[in-house]
Amino acid sequence: MRACAGRGREVLGRFELDVSIVVLAWEDYDRTRACVLSLPREAEIVVVDNGSSEGIRQALSEFCAQKGVRYVQSGSNLGYARGMNLGVRHTTRTNVILSNNDIIVHEGAVERLLEALDDPAVGAAFPGVVTPSGVAQTEGGRFLSVPVGLAHATGLSFVLPNLRIIAEPAKADWLTGPFVALRRSTLDAIGGVDETSFFYGEDMRLCWAVRQRGLRLAYRPDAVIMHEDDATAKRRWTEEEISQRRTREFIRATRQMAGWRGRVASAAFVVGVLLRAAVGPNPVRRAIARGAVEGLRSR
């Protein structure tokens, strides 16, 4: 065995990338298959079947056996965080990538993310995300601070871009994570993916935990993946329900992570959300308002 360029190794004449990729799947054979086939063969791949029905379990199990991919059954739908943590426990390599199943990885993306992790100051590396039609989709935001919450409530965020919730990926406090790379040591140090939420909010919590350890995020737009946004969620929930759940978990995470400042910021932000919902009969805005109030009330 010998190391190769710090990101891989040669084992018995075969090159291996020093990365384990955990793919989380639920009731979706076709997308999971396409995702796995787009991954580098030199990576260790673990597919977690998060409580799919018998037919899909059987198909995924057979496919993984054919491709030399580790197949793990959760037994029930554990949610995103618990499902990912289950998969990570079956990995063996130095670096880990947490992957949705509704993505296609472009050539070279994994290697570029691992290159970013070569910098010890980087705690997590994120790719450039595009839609199936090729439109840039990478999303980033700011943590909800008191100034950001007040700016949202008063409308100042419309004229002060630095106080908006949404931020350019390169300047964001946190990035959405359909495909995120971390060193296994970093993931272990932060206690894995935060299991507080069943679904949504995990990426912001992950970025918060990484930054709390004094590490930064790396955004690599040249590491490209295609993501079919909310492919799994859209089979369970309407657009309004997704907006409501996302907002609720955003507020919950802020209140839980940021102490009294988070509680003040969340209250101010919710005032702005309620004012916007009152302006017109937009069903998505009303759903966001419901989610914001639920986030304030929940623990």
One Martini backbone bead per residue (centre of mass of N, CA, C, O) as a GRO file, in nm:
protein
  299
    1MET     BB    1   0.097   0.035   0.022
    2ARG     BB    2   0.033   0.373  -0.114
    3ALA     BB    3   0.046   0.698  -0.147
    4CYS     BB    4  -0.164   0.947  -0.338
    5ALA     BB    5  -0.159   1.285  -0.323
    6GLY     BB    6  -0.333   1.258  -0.033
    7ARG     BB    7  -0.627   1.129  -0.178
    8GLY     BB    8  -0.481   0.845  -0.203
    9ARG     BB    9  -0.440   0.488  -0.288
   10GLU     BB   10  -0.250   0.187  -0.315
   11VAL     BB   11  -0.415  -0.138  -0.354
   12LEU     BB   12  -0.313  -0.399  -0.503
   13GLY     BB   13  -0.291  -0.207  -0.775
   14ARG     BB   14  -0.527  -0.016  -0.662
   15PHE     BB   15  -0.696   0.274  -0.680
   16GLU     BB   16  -0.784   0.493  -0.401
   17LEU     BB   17  -1.003   0.692  -0.264
   18ASP     BB   18  -1.005   0.892   0.038
   19VAL     BB   19  -1.337   0.808   0.029
   20SER     BB   20  -1.666   0.829   0.164
   21ILE     BB   21  -1.996   0.766   0.025
   22VAL     BB   22  -2.312   0.876   0.138
   23VAL     BB   23  -2.627   0.741   0.039
   24LEU     BB   24  -2.955   0.862   0.064
   25ALA     BB   25  -3.253   0.654   0.067
   26TRP     BB   26  -3.614   0.687  -0.045
   27GLU     BB   27  -3.820   0.542  -0.255
   28ASP     BB   28  -3.553   0.535  -0.486
   29TYR     BB   29  -3.400   0.377  -0.737
   30ASP     BB   30  -3.326   0.547  -0.991
   31ARG     BB   31  -3.168   0.782  -0.856
   32THR     BB   32  -2.968   0.610  -0.699
   33ARG     BB   33  -2.838   0.473  -0.939
   34ALA     BB   34  -2.743   0.729  -1.086
   35CYS     BB   35  -2.567   0.834  -0.861
   36VAL     BB   36  -2.370   0.595  -0.829
   37LEU     BB   37  -2.274   0.595  -1.134
   38SER     BB   38  -2.135   0.896  -1.092
   39LEU     BB   39  -1.929   0.777  -0.915
   40PRO     BB   40  -1.635   0.695  -0.813
   41ARG     BB   41  -1.488   0.384  -0.805
   42GLU     BB   42  -1.256   0.464  -0.585
   43ALA     BB   43  -1.474   0.479  -0.393
   44GLU     BB   44  -1.652   0.454  -0.102
   45ILE     BB   45  -1.981   0.305  -0.098
   46VAL     BB   46  -2.286   0.405   0.079
   47VAL     BB   47  -2.611   0.270   0.108
   48VAL     BB   48  -2.903   0.411   0.252
   49ASP     BB   49  -3.198   0.253   0.349
   50ASN     BB   50  -3.476   0.461   0.460
   51GLY     BB   51  -3.742   0.268   0.458
   52SER     BB   52  -3.822   0.102   0.228
   53SER     BB   53  -3.977  -0.090   0.033
   54GLU     BB   54  -3.939  -0.409  -0.065
   55GLY     BB   55  -3.883  -0.369  -0.370
   56ILE     BB   56  -3.659  -0.153  -0.336
   57ARG     BB   57  -3.474  -0.307  -0.152
   58GLN     BB   58  -3.413  -0.534  -0.351
   59ALA     BB   59  -3.301  -0.363  -0.585
   60LEU     BB   60  -3.072  -0.224  -0.424
   61SER     BB   61  -2.927  -0.473  -0.323
   62GLU     BB   62  -2.857  -0.590  -0.603
   63PHE     BB   63  -2.707  -0.347  -0.716
   64CYS     BB   64  -2.486  -0.326  -0.498
   65ALA     BB   65  -2.370  -0.608  -0.541
   66GLN     BB   66  -2.282  -0.560  -0.840
   67LYS     BB   67  -2.102  -0.280  -0.753
   68GLY     BB   68  -1.965  -0.294  -0.465
   69VAL     BB   69  -2.182  -0.186  -0.260
   70ARG     BB   70  -2.280  -0.072   0.036
   71TYR     BB   71  -2.561  -0.204   0.218
   72VAL     BB   72  -2.805  -0.022   0.422
   73GLN     BB   73  -3.043  -0.083   0.670
   74SER     BB   74  -3.267   0.089   0.889
   75GLY     BB   75  -3.594  -0.022   0.906
   76SER     BB   76  -3.652   0.294   0.891
   77ASN     BB   77  -3.743   0.625   0.898
   78LEU     BB   78  -3.489   0.842   1.034
   79GLY     BB   79  -3.401   1.049   0.857
   80TYR     BB   80  -3.139   1.229   0.769
   81ALA     BB   81  -2.933   1.229   1.006
   82ARG     BB   82  -2.957   0.932   1.104
   83GLY     BB   83  -2.897   0.807   0.830
   84MET     BB   84  -2.614   0.924   0.793
   85ASN     BB   85  -2.486   0.820   1.056
   86LEU     BB   86  -2.518   0.527   0.984
   87GLY     BB   87  -2.336   0.532   0.734
   88VAL     BB   88  -2.074   0.636   0.868
   89ARG     BB   89  -2.036   0.375   1.048
   90HIS     BB   90  -1.955   0.219   0.753
   91THR     BB   91  -1.691   0.364   0.734
   92THR     BB   92  -1.306   0.384   0.647
   93ARG     BB   93  -1.226   0.670   0.567
   94THR     BB   94  -1.097   0.991   0.603
   95ASN     BB   95  -1.327   1.077   0.411
   96VAL     BB   96  -1.655   1.246   0.375
   97ILE     BB   97  -1.965   1.208   0.190
   98LEU     BB   98  -2.275   1.372   0.177
   99SER     BB   99  -2.558   1.225  -0.004
  100ASN     BB  100  -2.785   1.258  -0.209
  101ASN     BB  101  -2.989   1.082  -0.455
  102ASP     BB  102  -3.061   1.359  -0.646
  103ILE     BB  103  -2.776   1.317  -0.802
  104ILE     BB  104  -2.507   1.431  -1.025
  105VAL     BB  105  -2.170   1.367  -1.085
  106HIS     BB  106  -1.915   1.526  -1.199
  107GLU     BB  107  -1.624   1.528  -1.327
  108GLY     BB  108  -1.395   1.591  -1.054
  109ALA     BB  109  -1.553   1.679  -0.795
  110VAL     BB  110  -1.435   1.506  -0.570
  111GLU     BB  111  -1.137   1.588  -0.601
  112ARG     BB  112  -1.185   1.894  -0.539
  113LEU     BB  113  -1.294   1.858  -0.252
  114LEU     BB  114  -1.042   1.716  -0.141
  115GLU     BB  115  -0.850   1.949  -0.199
  116ALA     BB  116  -0.983   2.143   0.006
  117LEU     BB  117  -0.916   1.946   0.259
  118ASP     BB  118  -0.604   1.995   0.266
  119ASP     BB  119  -0.695   2.228   0.430
  120PRO     BB  120  -0.697   2.263   0.776
  121ALA     BB  121  -0.909   2.519   0.775
  122VAL     BB  122  -1.105   2.317   0.650
  123GLY     BB  123  -1.426   2.159   0.727
  124ALA     BB  124  -1.595   2.218   0.451
  125ALA     BB  125  -1.710   2.106   0.122
  126PHE     BB  126  -1.856   2.272  -0.165
  127PRO     BB  127  -2.038   2.270  -0.445
  128GLY     BB  128  -2.154   2.316  -0.755
  129VAL     BB  129  -2.494   2.382  -0.836
  130VAL     BB  130  -2.726   2.226  -1.063
  131THR     BB  131  -2.963   2.185  -1.269
  132PRO     BB  132  -3.088   1.985  -1.516
  133SER     BB  133  -3.059   2.260  -1.709
  134GLY     BB  134  -2.789   2.428  -1.580
  135VAL     BB  135  -2.870   2.596  -1.341
  136ALA     BB  136  -2.782   2.774  -1.092
  137GLN     BB  137  -2.825   2.648  -0.724
  138THR     BB  138  -2.660   2.763  -0.517
  139GLU     BB  139  -2.702   2.788  -0.159
  140GLY     BB  140  -2.701   3.071   0.071
  141GLY     BB  141  -2.637   3.204   0.410
  142ARG     BB  142  -2.725   3.357   0.707
  143PHE     BB  143  -2.709   3.398   1.011
  144LEU     BB  144  -2.940   3.480   1.263
  145SER     BB  145  -2.917   3.790   1.354
  146VAL     BB  146  -3.012   4.076   1.487
  147PRO     BB  147  -2.965   4.260   1.237
  148VAL     BB  148  -3.107   4.071   1.035
  149GLY     BB  149  -3.383   4.059   1.176
  150LEU     BB  150  -3.440   4.367   1.174
  151ALA     BB  151  -3.413   4.409   0.868
  152HIS     BB  152  -3.651   4.226   0.798
  153ALA     BB  153  -3.873   4.373   0.967
  154THR     BB  154  -3.812   4.680   0.831
  155GLY     BB  155  -3.678   4.647   0.521
  156LEU     BB  156  -3.358   4.697   0.500
  157SER     BB  157  -3.277   4.446   0.321
  158PHE     BB  158  -3.346   4.587   0.044
  159VAL     BB  159  -3.084   4.806   0.087
  160LEU     BB  160  -2.908   4.578   0.261
  161PRO     BB  161  -2.743   4.307   0.156
  162ASN     BB  162  -2.575   4.227   0.426
  163LEU     BB  163  -2.887   4.176   0.572
  164ARG     BB  164  -2.946   3.921   0.430
  165ILE     BB  165  -3.020   3.593   0.425
  166ILE     BB  166  -2.916   3.587   0.153
  167ALA     BB  167  -2.613   3.454  -0.003
  168GLU     BB  168  -2.336   3.427  -0.143
  169PRO     BB  169  -2.155   3.149  -0.144
  170ALA     BB  170  -1.866   3.285  -0.088
  171LYS     BB  171  -2.022   3.462   0.172
  172ALA     BB  172  -2.137   3.246   0.340
  173ASP     BB  173  -2.220   3.085   0.641
  174TRP     BB  174  -2.406   2.889   0.466
  175LEU     BB  175  -2.478   2.572   0.301
  176THR     BB  176  -2.612   2.366   0.102
  177GLY     BB  177  -2.610   1.978   0.140
  178PRO     BB  178  -2.623   1.744  -0.108
  179PHE     BB  179  -2.282   1.771  -0.119
  180VAL     BB  180  -2.056   1.698   0.143
  181ALA     BB  181  -1.724   1.757   0.263
  182LEU     BB  182  -1.534   1.567   0.514
  183ARG     BB  183  -1.362   1.496   0.767
  184ARG     BB  184  -1.391   1.251   0.991
  185SER     BB  185  -1.275   1.408   1.232
  186THR     BB  186  -1.478   1.641   1.216
  187LEU     BB  187  -1.740   1.480   1.241
  188ASP     BB  188  -1.669   1.362   1.517
  189ALA     BB  189  -1.623   1.636   1.673
  190ILE     BB  190  -1.942   1.728   1.613
  191GLY     BB  191  -2.125   1.454   1.631
  192GLY     BB  192  -2.220   1.476   1.364
  193VAL     BB  193  -2.528   1.487   1.262
  194ASP     BB  194  -2.780   1.668   1.359
  195GLU     BB  195  -3.080   1.515   1.523
  196THR     BB  196  -3.305   1.731   1.588
  197SER     BB  197  -3.393   1.688   1.293
  198PHE     BB  198  -3.563   1.512   1.051
  199PHE     BB  199  -3.605   1.766   0.838
  200TYR     BB  200  -3.418   2.008   0.794
  201GLY     BB  201  -3.134   2.220   0.889
  202GLU     BB  202  -2.865   2.050   0.878
  203ASP     BB  203  -2.671   2.236   0.720
  204MET     BB  204  -2.665   2.472   0.920
  205ARG     BB  205  -2.571   2.308   1.166
  206LEU     BB  206  -2.309   2.208   1.040
  207CYS     BB  207  -2.178   2.486   0.986
  208TRP     BB  208  -2.183   2.582   1.275
  209ALA     BB  209  -2.007   2.354   1.397
  210VAL     BB  210  -1.757   2.407   1.224
  211ARG     BB  211  -1.716   2.709   1.308
  212GLN     BB  212  -1.691   2.653   1.621
  213ARG     BB  213  -1.394   2.516   1.545
  214GLY     BB  214  -1.246   2.733   1.344
  215LEU     BB  215  -1.369   2.669   1.068
  216ARG     BB  216  -1.410   2.660   0.723
  217LEU     BB  217  -1.557   2.718   0.417
  218ALA     BB  218  -1.571   2.555   0.096
  219TYR     BB  219  -1.612   2.685  -0.235
  220ARG     BB  220  -1.655   2.476  -0.541
  221PRO     BB  221  -1.757   2.553  -0.858
  222ASP     BB  222  -1.574   2.323  -1.010
  223ALA     BB  223  -1.760   2.130  -0.838
  224VAL     BB  224  -2.000   1.949  -1.007
  225ILE     BB  225  -2.356   1.925  -0.956
  226MET     BB  226  -2.664   1.761  -0.993
  227HIS     BB  227  -2.989   1.889  -0.877
  228GLU     BB  228  -3.305   1.767  -0.759
  229ASP     BB  229  -3.496   1.956  -0.595
  230ASP     BB  230  -3.688   1.796  -0.366
  231ALA     BB  231  -3.762   1.505  -0.470
  232THR     BB  232  -3.858   1.370  -0.208
  233ALA     BB  233  -4.047   1.585  -0.079
  234LYS     BB  234  -4.252   1.608  -0.329
  235ARG     BB  235  -4.378   1.314  -0.257
  236ARG     BB  236  -4.510   1.433   0.030
  237TRP     BB  237  -4.514   1.751  -0.034
  238THR     BB  238  -4.593   2.058  -0.070
  239GLU     BB  239  -4.482   2.368  -0.120
  240GLU     BB  240  -4.602   2.476   0.144
  241GLU     BB  241  -4.490   2.255   0.333
  242ILE     BB  242  -4.194   2.302   0.274
  243SER     BB  243  -4.183   2.599   0.363
  244GLN     BB  244  -4.275   2.549   0.652
  245ARG     BB  245  -4.050   2.350   0.740
  246ARG     BB  246  -3.804   2.522   0.677
  247THR     BB  247  -3.873   2.760   0.862
  248ARG     BB  248  -3.898   2.612   1.128
  249GLU     BB  249  -3.600   2.499   1.128
  250PHE     BB  250  -3.458   2.770   1.113
  251ILE     BB  251  -3.564   2.880   1.383
  252ARG     BB  252  -3.484   2.650   1.568
  253ALA     BB  253  -3.181   2.659   1.516
  254THR     BB  254  -3.129   2.947   1.608
  255ARG     BB  255  -3.234   2.920   1.902
  256GLN     BB  256  -3.037   2.677   1.979
  257MET     BB  257  -2.748   2.802   1.893
  258ALA     BB  258  -2.768   3.142   1.985
  259GLY     BB  259  -2.939   3.194   2.211
  260TRP     BB  260  -3.053   3.501   2.290
  261ARG     BB  261  -2.986   3.611   2.009
  262GLY     BB  262  -3.160   3.405   1.857
  263ARG     BB  263  -3.431   3.483   1.985
  264VAL     BB  264  -3.434   3.778   1.894
  265ALA     BB  265  -3.392   3.733   1.592
  266SER     BB  266  -3.641   3.552   1.547
  267ALA     BB  267  -3.859   3.750   1.634
  268ALA     BB  268  -3.794   3.964   1.421
  269PHE     BB  269  -3.826   3.786   1.172
  270VAL     BB  270  -4.125   3.707   1.219
  271VAL     BB  271  -4.241   3.983   1.184
  272GLY     BB  272  -4.165   4.006   0.884
  273VAL     BB  273  -4.322   3.757   0.788
  274LEU     BB  274  -4.606   3.855   0.878
  275LEU     BB  275  -4.614   4.114   0.710
  276ARG     BB  276  -4.586   3.975   0.432
  277ALA     BB  277  -4.840   3.789   0.463
  278ALA     BB  278  -5.044   4.045   0.488
  279VAL     BB  279  -5.026   4.174   0.198
  280GLY     BB  280  -5.107   3.884   0.071
  281PRO     BB  281  -5.258   3.578  -0.084
  282ASN     BB  282  -4.998   3.402  -0.038
  283PRO     BB  283  -4.951   3.069   0.031
  284VAL     BB  284  -4.645   3.062   0.090
  285ARG     BB  285  -4.634   3.295   0.295
  286ARG     BB  286  -4.827   3.161   0.494
  287ALA     BB  287  -4.652   2.910   0.540
  288ILE     BB  288  -4.408   3.062   0.650
  289ALA     BB  289  -4.554   3.185   0.889
  290ARG     BB  290  -4.629   2.920   1.027
  291GLY     BB  291  -4.338   2.817   1.058
  292ALA     BB  292  -4.230   3.052   1.229
  293VAL     BB  293  -4.419   3.013   1.471
  294GLU     BB  294  -4.340   2.720   1.528
  295GLY     BB  295  -4.040   2.786   1.583
  296LEU     BB  296  -4.098   2.960   1.840
  297ARG     BB  297  -4.261   2.723   2.002
  298SER     BB  298  -4.048   2.531   1.981
  299ARG     BB  299  -3.773   2.297   2.103
   0.00000   0.00000   0.00000
